[in-house]
Amino acid sequence: MSSDQLPSPSIKPSPGSSVESSEDGYFLAGPHRRGSELRRLFRIMAGFIRGFRGLHFVGPCVTVFGSARFKEDNRYYQMARETGSVLARKGFAVMTGAGPGIMEAANRGAREAGGLSVGCNIELEHESKPNDYLDHYVDFRYFFIRKVMMVKYSKAFVLMPGGVGTLDEIFETSTLIQCRKISDFPLVLMGVDFWTPLLDFMRETMVAEGTINTSDVDRFLLTDSPSEATDHILKVTTEEFGLEWRPKPTWVLGEKQPGHRAD
């Protein structure tokens, strides 16, 4: 077979598959034509710019991760709602992935307390509609851009019970801290019953086998108390990282003031 007969390396999703209409799925499905890759590169750059413009002035944020599946009557929904409220009363903006469940609860609590409620919404065929308790949100097409923005603009992370997406967010953030790519910002696990088996596994198996250090487990604060979580976050961010509240900035580059959707 001659070189001009070699099959194209591009992988096309099967017709009707969920990947077919997914920006991330198409992008990650192997190499495509170079013109297509270049256009996608500019689209990715535009996504980062949208995030920079939309989130630059939201102030000190605490990101709350957790499941989108919990309903209002769930105890973890109520815990997240109270946590969002306490964080807001301490002066933090509360950021989530803008979806339902835990995300809605944290945003709801922040808004009810008069704080700033922020969302980083991912465009999906499901769970794509932002919840009703956001003062300010930005839409993203790519998961990885959204995750970068949520880490970049956060001073602490509250990790509520959730599924594989929440686990991904927990361990990616912890990895960034472990590898010193970001500062040792507070990581709070809320839901003692839910997270204790995971921490036990990390201590009894991973530490024992030498795949992680004890410090990788000890950096998590485990609690059911929104007040304890918030006090810990406030103490670390102010005493260790010098966080302080400043006057509102001057808008000079056309950024949208928080409280409006960033298109």
C-alpha positions as CSV (number, residue, x, y, z in Angstrom):
1,M,0.0,0.0,0.0
2,S,1.5,3.4,-1.0
3,S,1.6,6.3,1.4
4,D,-1.2,8.1,-0.4
5,Q,-3.4,5.1,0.2
6,L,-3.0,5.0,3.9
7,P,-6.3,5.3,5.8
8,S,-7.1,8.6,7.5
9,P,-6.4,8.6,11.2
10,S,-9.5,10.5,11.9
11,I,-12.1,8.6,14.0
12,K,-15.7,9.4,13.3
13,P,-18.3,8.7,16.0
14,S,-21.0,6.2,14.9
15,P,-24.2,7.9,13.6
16,G,-26.7,8.6,16.4
17,S,-24.1,8.3,19.2
18,S,-24.1,10.8,22.0
19,V,-20.5,11.7,21.1
20,E,-21.5,12.9,17.7
21,S,-22.8,16.2,18.9
22,S,-20.4,16.6,21.8
23,E,-17.6,19.2,21.4
24,D,-15.4,17.3,23.8
25,G,-16.2,14.0,22.2
26,Y,-15.4,15.1,18.7
27,F,-12.3,16.9,19.8
28,L,-11.0,13.8,21.7
29,A,-11.9,11.3,19.0
30,G,-8.4,11.3,17.5
31,P,-6.8,13.6,14.9
32,H,-9.0,15.4,12.3
33,R,-8.2,17.4,9.2
34,R,-5.8,20.2,10.0
35,G,-8.1,22.9,9.0
36,S,-10.8,21.6,11.3
37,E,-8.2,21.3,14.1
38,L,-7.2,24.9,13.6
39,R,-10.8,26.1,13.7
40,R,-11.4,24.2,16.9
41,L,-8.2,25.7,18.4
42,F,-9.7,29.2,17.9
43,R,-13.0,28.0,19.4
44,I,-11.1,26.7,22.4
45,M,-9.3,30.0,22.8
46,A,-12.6,31.8,22.6
47,G,-13.9,29.7,25.4
48,F,-10.9,30.6,27.6
49,I,-11.4,34.3,26.8
50,R,-15.1,34.1,27.6
51,G,-14.2,32.6,31.0
52,F,-11.5,35.2,31.7
53,R,-13.9,38.1,30.9
54,G,-16.8,36.5,32.7
55,L,-15.1,35.5,36.0
56,H,-12.2,38.0,36.5
57,F,-14.1,40.2,38.8
58,V,-16.3,37.9,40.8
59,G,-14.1,38.2,43.9
60,P,-12.9,35.5,46.2
61,C,-14.8,32.3,45.3
62,V,-15.4,29.0,47.0
63,T,-16.3,26.3,44.5
64,V,-18.8,23.7,45.6
65,F,-18.7,20.3,43.8
66,G,-21.3,17.6,44.1
67,S,-24.0,15.5,42.5
68,A,-26.6,16.9,40.2
69,R,-29.1,14.1,41.1
70,F,-30.1,15.1,44.7
71,K,-33.5,16.6,45.2
72,E,-34.6,19.3,47.6
73,D,-35.7,16.8,50.3
74,N,-32.2,15.1,50.4
75,R,-30.1,15.8,53.5
76,Y,-27.1,16.6,51.3
77,Y,-29.1,19.2,49.3
78,Q,-29.9,20.9,52.6
79,M,-26.3,20.7,53.8
80,A,-25.1,22.3,50.6
81,R,-27.8,25.0,50.8
82,E,-26.7,25.9,54.3
83,T,-23.1,25.8,53.3
84,G,-23.7,28.2,50.5
85,S,-25.5,30.5,52.9
86,V,-22.7,30.5,55.5
87,L,-20.0,31.1,52.9
88,A,-21.9,34.0,51.4
89,R,-22.4,35.6,54.9
90,K,-18.6,35.4,55.4
91,G,-18.1,37.3,52.1
92,F,-17.3,34.6,49.6
93,A,-18.8,34.2,46.2
94,V,-20.2,30.7,45.8
95,M,-19.3,29.0,42.5
96,T,-20.7,25.8,41.1
97,G,-21.1,24.0,37.8
98,A,-24.5,25.8,37.5
99,G,-26.5,22.6,37.4
100,P,-29.2,21.0,39.6
101,G,-28.8,19.1,42.8
102,I,-25.9,20.1,45.0
103,M,-25.0,22.9,42.7
104,E,-28.4,24.4,42.8
105,A,-28.5,24.0,46.6
106,A,-25.2,25.9,47.1
107,N,-26.2,28.6,44.7
108,R,-29.6,28.9,46.3
109,G,-28.1,29.3,49.8
110,A,-25.7,32.0,48.6
111,R,-28.4,34.0,46.9
112,E,-30.7,33.7,49.9
113,A,-28.0,35.1,52.2
114,G,-27.4,38.0,49.8
115,G,-24.1,36.8,48.5
116,L,-22.9,36.4,44.9
117,S,-24.0,33.1,43.3
118,V,-21.8,32.1,40.3
119,G,-22.1,29.2,37.8
120,C,-19.8,27.7,35.1
121,N,-22.4,26.0,32.9
122,I,-21.5,23.2,30.5
123,E,-23.5,22.8,27.3
124,L,-24.8,19.3,27.4
125,E,-27.8,17.5,25.9
126,H,-28.9,16.9,29.5
127,E,-28.2,19.0,32.6
128,S,-27.4,22.0,30.3
129,K,-29.9,24.5,31.7
130,P,-28.4,26.6,34.4
131,N,-30.3,26.5,37.8
132,D,-32.6,29.3,38.8
133,Y,-30.4,30.6,41.6
134,L,-27.5,32.2,39.7
135,D,-26.6,35.8,39.7
136,H,-23.9,35.3,37.1
137,Y,-22.9,32.5,34.9
138,V,-20.7,31.6,31.9
139,D,-21.5,28.9,29.3
140,F,-18.7,26.6,28.2
141,R,-18.6,24.0,25.4
142,Y,-15.6,22.1,26.7
143,F,-15.3,20.3,30.1
144,F,-11.6,21.0,30.4
145,I,-12.1,24.8,30.0
146,R,-14.8,24.8,32.6
147,K,-12.7,22.9,35.0
148,V,-9.7,25.2,34.5
149,M,-11.9,28.2,35.2
150,M,-13.4,26.7,38.4
151,V,-10.0,26.0,39.8
152,K,-8.4,29.3,38.6
153,Y,-10.9,31.6,40.3
154,S,-11.4,29.6,43.5
155,K,-9.7,30.1,46.9
156,A,-11.1,26.9,48.4
157,F,-13.1,23.8,47.4
158,V,-16.1,22.2,49.1
159,L,-16.7,18.6,48.0
160,M,-20.2,17.3,48.6
161,P,-21.3,13.7,47.9
162,G,-21.5,13.0,44.2
163,G,-20.7,10.5,41.4
164,V,-17.7,9.9,39.1
165,G,-17.7,13.6,38.0
166,T,-17.3,14.7,41.6
167,L,-14.6,12.2,42.2
168,D,-12.8,13.5,39.1
169,E,-13.0,17.0,40.4
170,I,-11.8,16.0,43.9
171,F,-8.8,14.1,42.7
172,E,-7.8,16.5,39.9
173,T,-7.8,19.4,42.4
174,S,-5.9,17.3,44.9
175,T,-3.4,16.3,42.2
176,L,-2.8,19.9,41.2
177,I,-2.0,20.7,44.9
178,Q,0.2,17.6,45.3
179,C,2.2,18.5,42.2
180,R,2.4,22.2,43.3
181,K,0.6,23.5,40.3
182,I,-1.8,25.4,42.6
183,S,-1.4,26.5,46.2
184,D,-2.5,24.2,49.1
185,F,-5.9,25.7,49.2
186,P,-8.5,24.3,51.6
187,L,-10.2,21.0,50.5
188,V,-13.3,20.3,52.5
189,L,-15.2,17.0,52.3
190,M,-18.8,17.4,53.5
191,G,-20.7,14.3,54.3
192,V,-18.9,12.2,57.0
193,D,-20.9,9.0,56.3
194,F,-20.4,9.3,52.5
195,W,-16.7,10.1,52.4
196,T,-15.3,8.1,55.4
197,P,-14.9,4.9,53.3
198,L,-13.0,6.7,50.7
199,L,-10.6,8.3,53.2
200,D,-10.2,4.9,54.9
201,F,-9.3,3.3,51.6
202,M,-6.7,6.1,51.0
203,R,-5.1,5.6,54.4
204,E,-5.3,1.8,54.7
205,T,-4.5,0.9,51.2
206,M,-2.9,3.7,49.2
207,V,-0.7,5.1,52.0
208,A,0.1,1.5,53.1
209,E,1.2,0.6,49.6
210,G,3.2,3.8,49.2
211,T,1.3,5.2,46.3
212,I,0.4,8.4,48.2
213,N,1.7,10.1,51.4
214,T,-0.2,10.7,54.6
215,S,-0.2,14.4,53.8
216,D,-2.3,13.7,50.7
217,V,-5.1,12.4,53.0
218,D,-4.6,14.9,55.8
219,R,-5.1,17.9,53.6
220,F,-8.9,17.1,53.5
221,L,-11.1,18.4,56.3
222,L,-14.0,16.0,56.8
223,T,-17.1,17.5,58.4
224,D,-20.9,17.8,58.4
225,S,-20.8,21.3,59.7
226,P,-21.2,24.3,57.3
227,S,-19.9,26.6,60.0
228,E,-16.8,24.4,60.7
229,A,-16.1,24.2,56.9
230,T,-16.4,28.0,56.4
231,D,-14.3,28.9,59.5
232,H,-11.6,26.5,58.2
233,I,-11.7,28.1,54.8
234,L,-11.7,31.6,56.2
235,K,-8.8,30.9,58.5
236,V,-6.6,29.3,55.8
237,T,-7.3,31.8,53.1
238,T,-6.8,34.9,55.3
239,E,-3.9,33.8,57.5
240,E,-1.9,31.6,55.1
241,F,-2.7,33.2,51.8
242,G,-3.3,36.8,52.8
243,L,-6.8,37.0,51.3
244,E,-8.4,40.4,52.0
245,W,-11.5,42.2,50.8
246,R,-10.9,45.2,48.5
247,P,-13.1,48.0,47.0
248,K,-14.9,47.2,43.8
249,P,-12.7,47.4,40.7
250,T,-12.9,49.9,37.8
251,W,-14.2,48.3,34.6
252,V,-11.8,49.2,31.8
253,L,-11.9,46.3,29.3
254,G,-15.6,45.8,28.7
255,E,-16.0,43.1,31.3
256,K,-19.5,42.5,32.5
257,Q,-20.1,43.2,36.2
258,P,-21.1,40.1,38.1
259,G,-24.8,39.8,38.2
260,H,-25.2,39.3,34.5
261,R,-24.8,36.4,32.1
262,A,-21.4,36.4,30.3
263,D,-22.1,35.7,26.6
